[in-house]
Every structure is written in C-alpha cells, then in structure tokens.
Amino acid sequence: MKTFTTEILALDPASGVMKKWAGPYIQAESFEAAEHHCQENGMGYCEVTGQLVAEIDEETGIRIDFDNLN
C-alpha cells in the first residue's frame, strides 16, 4: 500500500481566514483509489494532493523512506 497526503480548506478559528490545512494520510494502491476512498468514507472535503515518499522522524532526525517499507 502507498500513503497519500490530503489537504482540507477550512476557516482558521483564530483569525476567521480560509486556509489550507494538512488532512489525514490515506492508505491506497493508487492516487485514484485514494480519491475514491475519500469519497466513499465521508471525507469528500479532503483533496488528495500527492504520494508521501518520506518523513523525518522528529526525535531521531532519521529519514523514513516509505517507498522501501513493506
């Protein structure tokens, strides 16, 4: 499974300004499957924006490469 990122457009409660926020990660086989998952699971407000390929562990500073995880 691949991991996909999403964005949400919503009001900032502090300023009242419309902003983009990071949404939940979606586990799916493809970009299209991630979009379908959002639509079918009550997350149609999320826009799938791309595939997550790596993160940096905040505590260790080590890169986590998602392409090599099984």
C-alpha positions as CSV (number, residue, x, y, z in Angstrom):
1,M,0.0,0.0,0.0
2,K,1.1,3.5,-0.7
3,T,0.5,6.5,1.6
4,F,-1.2,9.6,0.1
5,T,-1.4,13.1,1.6
6,T,-4.6,15.3,1.6
7,E,-5.5,18.9,2.2
8,I,-8.5,20.5,3.7
9,L,-9.8,24.0,3.1
10,A,-11.3,25.4,6.3
11,L,-11.6,28.5,8.4
12,D,-8.9,29.3,10.9
13,P,-10.8,29.6,14.1
14,A,-8.4,32.2,15.5
15,S,-8.5,34.6,12.5
16,G,-11.6,33.6,10.6
17,V,-9.5,33.4,7.4
18,M,-9.9,30.5,5.0
19,K,-6.7,28.4,5.0
20,K,-5.3,25.1,3.7
21,W,-4.6,22.5,6.4
22,A,-2.9,19.1,6.2
23,G,-5.6,16.4,6.1
24,P,-5.3,12.7,7.0
25,Y,-3.0,10.3,5.3
26,I,-4.8,7.8,3.1
27,Q,-3.6,4.2,2.5
28,A,-4.4,3.1,-1.0
29,E,-3.0,1.3,-4.0
30,S,-3.1,4.4,-6.3
31,F,-3.9,8.1,-6.4
32,E,-7.3,7.3,-7.9
33,A,-8.0,4.7,-5.2
34,A,-7.2,7.3,-2.5
35,E,-9.6,9.8,-4.1
36,H,-12.3,7.1,-4.2
37,H,-11.6,6.2,-0.5
38,C,-12.2,9.8,0.5
39,Q,-15.5,10.0,-1.4
40,E,-16.8,6.7,-0.1
41,N,-15.8,7.2,3.5
42,G,-17.3,10.6,4.3
43,M,-14.1,12.6,3.6
44,G,-15.1,14.2,0.3
45,Y,-13.9,17.5,1.7
46,C,-10.3,16.2,1.5
47,E,-8.3,16.8,-1.6
48,V,-5.7,14.1,-2.3
49,T,-2.5,16.1,-3.2
50,G,0.2,13.5,-3.6
51,Q,2.1,10.4,-2.5
52,L,4.0,10.6,0.7
53,V,7.5,9.2,-0.1
54,A,9.4,10.1,3.1
55,E,9.3,11.8,6.5
56,I,11.9,12.8,9.0
57,D,11.5,11.3,12.5
58,E,11.2,14.3,14.8
59,E,13.0,12.6,17.7
60,T,15.9,10.9,15.9
61,G,16.2,13.1,12.8
62,I,16.3,9.9,10.7
63,R,14.6,9.8,7.3
64,I,11.8,7.3,6.9
65,D,11.6,6.3,3.3
66,F,8.0,5.0,2.6
67,D,8.9,3.5,-0.8
68,N,11.1,0.9,1.0
69,L,8.6,-0.1,3.7
70,N,6.6,-3.3,3.3
